[in-house]
Amino acid sequence: MAATDIARQVGEGCRTVPLAGHVGFDSLPDQLVNKSVSQGFCFNILCVGETGLGKSTLMDTLFNTKFEGEPATHTQPGVQLRSSTYDLQESNVGLKLTIVSTVGFGDQINKEDSYKPIVEFIDAQFEAYLQEELKIRRVLHTYHDSRIHACLYFIAPTGHSLKSLDLVTMKKLDSKVNIIPIIAKSDAISKSELTKFKIKITSELVSNGVQIYQFPTDDESVAEINGTMNAHLPFAVIGSTEELKIGNKMMKARQYPWGTVQVENEAHCDFVKLREMLIRVNMEDLREQTHSRHYELYRRCKLEEMGFKDTDPDSKPFSLQETYEAKRNEFLGELQKKEEEMRQMFVQRVKEKEAELKEAEKELHEKFDRLKKLHQDEKKKLEDKKKSLDDEVNAFKQRKTAAELLQSQGSQAGGSQTLKRDKEKKNNPWLCTE
């Protein structure tokens, strides 16, 4: 008999058996609580907004502490994300809090790509967690989960409408993170303008299809308060680390020439509502939504890109091993195809190179023949010139010999005449007196 049939029969005929004494499994919730408390919790907040909207001040006010950080300037060439992690302790519960701030957001003239560094940062945290999950030896219980659990989107208190930058950025982020829109420095506009501004923001978000985080109402214990708080979104908040004495108590407030704005006074702003919804009531739901919704969407898309599927083309279950084998065979086929293409390309290039070498060799032979012929012509010309010069030298030598012979004959003839005259003078003395 199949296991499902057995389970169905047991389910139909099951009955409650009273226990004779205390067993102890009612302590299971306490065991889970103790284990969770001993391990501690992590919570990561992304603060998105233009420089000067009070992101750091609001974080200090939310957690009633002073976080270290350098103030951002308006001279950033691009959007940068600055992450800081702190270990907080409240009662016996430890919290590893990570605050990520967008430095330089909205300060550039061209804001077209301002959202890209934020999306890349969120995806990088998902990718890091996915890589940890895919390891053979996982250590998820000690792994620092850096996935963003909540995105506080700071809206400038213009009182008119959302900026195009705000709409584009929130639209790009709504499928990757839980967005909670808040109106920063809400004391900059009047109460009536603030009410109209909230309505305008909600209308624009709906008309542009931006999905913001809705506080869950499926749990009966928090359904009423969450349903009420959903109607107050976006929260109009004020942050301040300055404490002023109001009455007999020291309270966080902002002092103005015309009066005092109390941060924790719900008649002045929604700071208390934000703190209650974000930290005290729905922090675990934000963590769960990040894992079960946003991370699962990223994981599914990533695995589908890698070729993994749950079902085959016939909609039948497809195991991970079968998917791996199919992907491996596909990869090997592509590898062999690329190898064959590379081999063909290599052969083609070798042939082209051989043709180029043959052409170069032919040109070298032709050049050698031309130079050889030119050398022979030059050699023949030199030999002809040498022969001509030899002939001239021989003719010159002959003329020189003839001239020397004539000169010697002339000198001999002149000597004989002189001797004849001397003899005649000797025989005839009267020739000397003449």
C-alpha positions in Angstrom: 0.0 0.0 0.0 1.3 3.4 -0.9 2.5 5.8 1.8 0.0 8.4 0.8 -2.9 6.0 1.2 -1.7 5.0 4.7 -1.4 8.6 5.7 -4.9 9.4 4.4 -6.3 6.5 6.4 -4.5 7.6 9.5 -5.7 11.2 9.0 -9.3 10.1 8.6 -9.4 7.9 11.6 -7.0 9.9 13.9 -8.1 10.8 17.4 -6.7 12.8 20.2 -4.9 10.8 22.9 -4.7 12.6 26.3 -1.3 12.3 27.9 -1.0 10.7 31.3 1.7 13.2 32.3 4.0 16.0 31.1 6.1 15.0 28.1 7.9 18.3 27.4 7.4 19.1 23.7 5.5 22.2 24.7 8.9 23.8 25.4 9.9 23.6 21.8 9.0 27.4 21.2 11.2 28.2 24.2 14.0 26.1 22.7 13.8 28.0 19.4 13.8 31.3 21.2 16.8 30.5 23.3 18.7 29.2 20.3 17.8 32.3 18.2 18.8 34.6 21.1 22.1 32.9 21.6 22.9 33.1 17.8 21.8 36.7 17.5 20.1 38.4 14.6 21.1 40.5 11.6 19.2 43.3 10.0 20.3 45.3 7.0 18.9 48.7 6.0 19.4 50.5 2.7 18.9 54.3 2.9 18.3 55.8 -0.6 17.9 59.5 -1.0 19.5 62.7 -2.1 22.3 64.2 -0.1 21.2 66.4 2.7 17.8 64.7 3.5 18.9 63.5 6.9 19.6 59.8 6.3 22.3 59.4 8.9 20.5 61.5 11.4 17.4 59.4 11.1 19.4 56.2 11.6 20.9 57.6 14.7 17.5 58.6 16.0 15.9 55.2 15.1 18.4 53.2 17.1 19.1 55.8 19.8 22.8 55.8 19.2 25.5 57.8 17.4 26.9 55.8 14.4 30.3 56.8 13.1 30.4 58.2 9.6 31.7 61.0 7.5 29.2 63.5 6.1 28.7 63.3 2.3 29.4 66.1 -0.1 27.6 67.2 -3.2 30.7 66.9 -5.4 30.6 63.1 -6.0 31.2 62.2 -9.7 28.9 59.2 -9.3 26.7 57.2 -6.9 28.6 55.2 -4.4 27.3 52.9 -1.7 28.8 53.1 1.7 28.2 50.1 4.1 28.8 50.1 7.8 28.1 47.2 10.2 27.5 47.6 14.0 26.9 45.2 16.9 24.0 46.4 19.0 22.7 45.0 22.3 19.3 45.5 23.8 18.5 43.5 26.9 19.9 40.0 26.1 19.3 40.2 22.4 22.2 41.0 20.0 21.7 42.6 16.6 24.2 42.9 13.9 23.0 46.0 12.1 24.2 47.0 8.6 23.4 50.4 7.3 24.1 51.1 3.6 23.9 54.7 2.4 23.8 56.0 -1.1 26.5 58.7 -1.3 26.1 61.2 -4.2 22.6 60.0 -5.2 20.9 62.8 -7.2 23.9 65.1 -7.2 24.9 64.6 -10.9 23.6 66.6 -13.8 22.9 63.4 -15.7 20.8 61.2 -13.4 19.9 58.6 -16.0 22.0 55.8 -14.5 21.9 56.8 -10.8 19.9 53.6 -9.9 22.4 51.2 -11.5 25.0 51.1 -8.6 22.1 50.5 -6.2 20.7 47.6 -8.2 24.2 46.1 -8.7 24.9 46.3 -5.0 21.6 44.5 -4.1 22.3 41.8 -6.7 25.8 41.4 -5.4 24.5 40.5 -2.0 22.1 38.0 -3.5 24.8 36.5 -5.5 27.1 36.1 -2.5 24.4 34.3 -0.6 23.6 32.1 -3.6 27.3 31.1 -4.0 27.4 30.2 -0.3 24.3 28.0 -0.8 25.7 26.3 -3.8 28.9 25.3 -1.9 29.4 21.6 -1.0 30.3 22.5 2.6 27.9 25.3 3.6 28.3 27.3 6.8 25.1 29.3 6.6 24.6 29.3 10.4 27.8 31.4 10.7 27.5 33.3 7.4 27.0 37.0 7.7 23.8 37.6 5.7 24.3 40.9 3.9 21.1 40.9 1.9 19.1 44.1 2.2 16.0 43.6 4.3 14.5 47.1 4.1 15.0 50.0 1.8 14.0 53.4 3.3 13.5 55.7 0.4 13.8 59.3 1.4 11.6 61.7 -0.5 12.4 65.4 -0.6 9.6 67.5 1.1 8.7 69.5 -2.1 5.0 69.3 -1.5 4.2 68.9 -5.2 5.0 65.4 -6.6 7.6 62.8 -6.9 10.7 63.5 -9.0 11.3 61.4 -12.1 14.5 60.1 -10.4 12.4 58.8 -7.5 9.9 57.0 -9.7 12.5 55.4 -11.9 14.7 54.2 -9.0 11.8 52.8 -7.0 10.5 51.0 -10.1 13.9 49.4 -10.6 14.1 48.4 -6.9 10.6 47.2 -6.0 11.2 43.6 -7.2 14.5 43.3 -5.4 13.9 44.9 -1.9 11.2 45.9 0.5 10.7 49.6 -0.2 9.3 51.8 2.6 8.9 55.4 1.3 9.3 58.2 3.8 9.0 61.9 3.5 12.2 63.3 5.0 12.3 66.6 7.0 8.6 66.7 6.9 8.6 69.8 9.2 9.5 71.8 6.1 5.9 71.8 4.8 2.6 72.6 6.5 0.2 69.9 7.8 -2.4 70.5 5.1 0.3 70.4 2.4 1.7 67.2 3.9 -1.6 65.5 3.7 -2.0 66.4 0.0 1.6 65.4 -0.6 1.0 61.9 0.8 -2.1 61.4 -1.3 -0.2 62.6 -4.4 2.7 60.3 -3.7 0.4 57.3 -3.2 -1.4 58.1 -6.5 1.8 58.4 -8.5 3.2 55.2 -7.1 0.0 53.3 -8.0 -0.3 54.9 -11.5 3.3 54.0 -12.3 3.1 50.4 -11.0 5.6 50.8 -8.1 5.2 48.0 -5.6 6.1 49.3 -2.1 6.2 47.1 1.0 2.8 46.6 2.7 2.8 45.6 6.3 1.3 42.1 6.6 -2.3 41.7 7.7 -2.5 37.9 7.6 -1.4 37.5 11.2 -4.3 38.2 13.6 -2.0 39.6 16.3 -0.8 42.5 14.2 -3.4 42.7 11.5 -5.2 45.6 13.0 -2.2 47.8 13.6 -0.6 46.9 10.3 -3.8 47.7 8.4 -4.0 51.1 10.1 -0.3 51.8 9.4 -0.6 50.9 5.8 -3.0 53.8 5.4 -0.3 56.2 6.8 2.3 55.4 4.1 4.4 57.2 3.2 5.6 58.1 6.7 6.4 61.8 7.3 9.5 61.7 9.6 11.8 64.0 11.4 15.2 63.0 12.8 17.2 64.7 15.6 19.9 63.6 18.0 19.5 66.8 20.0 17.7 66.5 23.3 15.7 69.4 24.8 14.0 69.7 28.1 10.2 69.8 27.5 8.3 69.9 30.7 10.1 67.6 33.1 11.5 65.3 30.5 14.4 65.3 28.1 13.1 64.6 24.6 14.6 64.5 21.1 13.4 67.6 19.3 14.3 70.3 16.9 14.3 73.9 18.1 13.1 76.6 15.8 12.6 80.4 16.3 8.9 79.8 16.2 8.7 76.7 18.5 9.9 73.1 19.0 9.2 70.0 17.0 9.2 66.8 19.0 10.5 63.8 17.2 8.5 61.2 19.2 5.3 63.2 19.3 2.9 61.5 16.9 1.1 64.8 16.4 4.2 66.3 14.9 5.5 63.5 12.7 5.3 59.7 12.0 8.7 58.8 13.5 7.1 56.6 16.2 5.0 54.8 13.6 8.0 54.1 11.5 10.0 52.8 14.4 7.2 50.6 15.6 6.5 49.2 12.1 10.1 48.8 11.1 11.7 47.4 14.2 9.2 46.3 16.9 6.5 44.7 14.8 7.6 43.8 11.3 11.4 43.3 11.4 11.1 39.5 11.2 8.6 39.8 8.3 11.0 42.0 6.4 13.7 39.4 6.8 11.3 36.7 5.7 10.0 38.6 2.7 13.6 39.3 1.6 14.4 35.6 1.7 11.2 34.0 0.5 10.2 36.6 -2.2 13.1 38.8 -3.4 16.0 36.4 -3.0 13.9 33.4 -4.4 13.1 35.5 -7.4 16.7 36.3 -8.0 17.7 32.7 -7.3 15.1 31.3 -9.7 16.1 33.7 -12.5 19.8 33.0 -12.0 19.3 29.2 -12.1 17.1 29.4 -15.1 19.9 31.4 -16.8 22.3 28.6 -15.9 19.9 26.1 -17.6 18.3 24.5 -14.5 14.6 23.6 -14.7 12.1 21.9 -12.4 10.2 20.2 -15.3 11.0 18.9 -18.7 9.3 19.9 -21.9 6.5 17.5 -21.1 5.9 19.1 -17.7 7.2 16.1 -15.9 9.4 16.5 -12.8 13.0 17.1 -13.7 15.6 16.3 -11.0 18.7 18.3 -10.4 20.9 15.4 -11.5 19.0 15.1 -14.8 19.2 18.8 -15.3 23.0 18.7 -14.5 23.5 15.9 -16.9 21.5 17.6 -19.7 23.4 20.8 -19.1 26.7 19.0 -19.0 25.9 17.2 -22.3 24.8 20.5 -23.8 28.0 22.1 -22.6 30.1 19.3 -24.0 28.3 19.6 -27.3 28.9 23.3 -27.4 32.5 22.8 -26.4 33.0 20.2 -29.2 31.3 22.6 -31.7 33.5 25.5 -30.6 36.6 23.2 -30.7 35.7 22.2 -34.3 35.1 25.8 -35.2 38.5 26.8 -33.7 40.2 23.9 -35.6 38.6 25.0 -38.9 39.6 28.5 -38.2 43.1 27.4 -37.3 43.4 25.4 -40.5 42.0 28.3 -42.5 44.5 30.7 -40.9 47.4 28.2 -41.5 46.4 28.1 -45.2 46.2 31.8 -45.4 49.5 32.1 -43.7 51.1 29.6 -46.1 49.7 31.5 -49.1 51.1 34.7 -47.7 54.5 33.0 -47.1 54.5 31.6 -50.7 53.7 35.0 -52.1 56.4 36.6 -50.0 58.8 33.8 -51.2 57.9 34.4 -54.8 58.4 38.2 -54.4 61.8 37.5 -52.8 62.8 35.2 -55.7 61.8 37.8 -58.2 63.7 40.5 -56.3 66.7 38.2 -56.2 66.5 37.6 -59.9 66.3 41.3 -60.6 69.2 42.1 -58.3 71.2 39.2 -59.9 70.6 40.5 -63.4 71.4 44.0 -62.4 74.6 42.7 -60.8 75.5 40.9 -64.0 74.8 44.0 -66.1 76.9 46.1 -63.8 79.7 43.5 -63.9 79.7 43.4 -67.7 79.8 47.2 -67.9 82.8 47.2 -65.5 84.5 44.5 -67.5 84.0 46.5 -70.7 85.2 49.6 -69.1 88.2 47.7 -67.7 89.0 46.4 -71.2 88.7 49.8 -72.7 91.1 51.2 -70.0 93.6 48.4 -70.6 93.5 49.2 -74.3 94.1 52.8 -73.6 97.0 52.0 -71.3 98.6 49.7 -73.9 98.2 52.4 -76.6 99.7 54.9 -74.3 102.6 52.6 -73.5 103.2 52.1 -77.3 103.2 55.8 -77.9 105.5 56.4 -75.0 107.9 53.7 -76.3 107.9 55.3 -79.8 108.5 58.7 -78.4 111.3 57.5 -76.3 112.9 55.8 -79.4 112.6 59.0 -81.5 114.1 61.0 -78.7 117.0 58.7 -78.3 117.6 58.7 -82.1 117.4 62.5 -82.2 119.9 62.8 -79.4 122.3 60.5 -81.2 122.1 62.5 -84.4 122.8 65.8 -82.6 125.9 64.3 -80.9 127.5 63.2 -84.2 127.1 66.7 -85.7 128.7 68.3 -82.7 131.7 66.1 -83.0 132.0 66.9 -86.7 132.1 70.6 -86.0 134.7 70.2 -83.3 136.9 68.3 -85.7 136.6 70.8 -88.4 137.5 73.7 -86.0 140.6 71.8 -84.9 141.8 71.3 -88.5 141.0 74.9 -89.5 142.0 77.5 -86.9 140.6 80.4 -88.9 137.2 79.2 -88.3 137.5 80.1 -84.6 138.4 83.8 -85.3 135.3 84.3 -87.4 
